[in-house]
Amino acid sequence: MGKSDFATENIQIHKASPKRFPLWQKTVNSSAELLQRVVMLWTLDPSERDAYLANEATKRWTSSNQVLMEIACTRSPKELLLARDAYHARFKRSLEEDVAYHTSGDFCKLLVPLVSSYRYGGDDVNLTLAKSEAKLLHKKISEKAYGCDDVIRILATRSKAQIIATLNQYKNEFGNDINKDLNADPKDEFLALLRATVKCLIFPEKYFEKVIRLAINKQGTDEGALTRVVATRAEVDTKIIKDLYHKRNSVPLDRAIGKDTSGDYEKMLLTLLGHGEA
């Protein structure tokens, strides 16, 4: 059997199943657990997968957990709406209420509107608005009012095209990328979440490259983050992520993953990475 035959066979078997892949069963073999998790995430419908990951993130939420923001900011408006519908159907609660219950403070203030958002998805922008909101953002950041209503309203409601226009105006007028100004305290986890929010809204592939890089560069691979990104971005933007990784690290991503993983789990990850080249 070839290097990726096993993983491909798993995809074909589980894609053909009318019930898709059920929640993985307990096993004493950690490699099998990893394989079953990546197969499960890959074979779920995207909206069901996002609902599952979001529920998992609310129950395990910590201030350094960025999965809820990741789902809210890297999906299209329609995809996020479908994920919320899937969440309703599966858990008999709204995603918004679970996020509100499990988070607190500025994190709650940002995350609830992010997961509740239904942004305009087109390319039209209002340059006058972009200029005024760039000034407003700069004023609030200068005042260190990072969790104020205006900052959250702009990030949680404006279209991605409008936010890009606003942040371009911000850099043109004030000389810095906004994320540089949001890095006043590198240890502040709310500022880290704000920076990640900006990155996910304007350049999600760069965000995902960093998640993978940190996952495999740690002492001990963060398989949870690696599995999530590979499974959710396959056939979406994997090729761009791979190119960004290679450019930044001078090592092909598949080689880096092969060095940090093994067995059928490795084969499955590499198979999914290959989908981005199709």
Summary of the structure (lengths in Angstrom):
residues: 278
radius of gyration: 19.4
end to end distance: 21.7
largest distance: 61.2
contacts: 874
relative contact order: 0.12
helix: 72%
strand: 0%
